[in-house]
Amino acid sequence: MLSAVSSSFSRMDATPVRAPGLSAPTAAATTAAAPEQSFAAAMAEVVQDATRSLKGAETTSIQGINGQGSTQAVVDAVMGAERTLQTAVALRDKVVSAYLELSRMSI
């Protein structure tokens, strides 16, 4: 599922979104602030972090099964992976809901 989400975000437009009515930041403010990141790049980073978290939990669980890790570490890793998965599912649901809302708009 995460790879499908990641590949769909790579097709999105990579231009940053600006709020209407706001002027673009000056060159001095741009160099002082963090570099702009597109929505697709931000979402791809979130997916990569989620994948790393799930793989880390899997590794910790396997170590626990083999007797190389503590029970507390296994429980912490599994609970963290569960939170990550719940967040990914909630994010997916919001994206699908937003897409359906946009598709219902009349042009």
Backbone hydrogen bonds, N-H to C=O, Kabsch-Sander energy under -0.5 kcal/mol:
donor,donor_aa,acceptor,acceptor_aa,energy
5,V,1,M,-2.1
6,S,2,L,-2.6
7,S,3,S,-2.4
8,S,4,A,-1.7
9,F,5,V,-1.9
10,S,6,S,-1.3
11,R,7,S,-0.6
11,R,8,S,-0.7
12,M,9,F,-1.1
22,L,19,A,-1.4
30,T,26,T,-2.2
31,T,27,A,-1.9
32,A,28,A,-1.5
33,A,29,A,-2.1
42,A,38,S,-2.2
43,M,39,F,-2.7
44,A,40,A,-2.3
45,E,41,A,-2.0
46,V,42,A,-1.9
47,V,43,M,-2.4
48,Q,44,A,-2.2
49,D,45,E,-2.4
50,A,46,V,-2.3
51,T,47,V,-2.5
52,R,48,Q,-2.4
53,S,49,D,-2.3
54,L,50,A,-2.5
55,K,51,T,-2.5
56,G,52,R,-2.4
57,A,53,S,-2.1
58,E,54,L,-2.1
59,T,55,K,-2.4
60,T,56,G,-2.5
61,S,57,A,-2.4
62,I,58,E,-2.3
63,Q,59,T,-2.2
64,G,60,T,-2.2
65,I,61,S,-2.3
66,N,62,I,-2.0
67,G,64,G,-1.0
68,Q,63,Q,-3.0
69,G,63,Q,-0.9
74,V,70,S,-1.8
75,V,71,T,-2.7
76,D,72,Q,-2.7
77,A,73,A,-2.4
78,V,74,V,-2.6
79,M,75,V,-2.6
80,G,76,D,-2.2
81,A,77,A,-2.2
82,E,78,V,-2.3
83,R,79,M,-2.2
84,T,80,G,-2.2
85,L,81,A,-2.6
86,Q,82,E,-2.5
87,T,83,R,-2.2
88,A,84,T,-2.3
89,V,85,L,-2.4
90,A,86,Q,-2.3
91,L,87,T,-2.6
92,R,88,A,-2.4
93,D,89,V,-2.4
94,K,90,A,-2.0
95,V,91,L,-2.4
96,V,92,R,-2.6
97,S,93,D,-2.4
98,A,94,K,-2.6
99,Y,95,V,-2.4
100,L,96,V,-2.5
101,E,97,S,-2.2
102,L,98,A,-2.3
103,S,99,Y,-2.4
104,R,100,L,-1.2
105,M,101,E,-0.5
105,M,102,L,-1.0
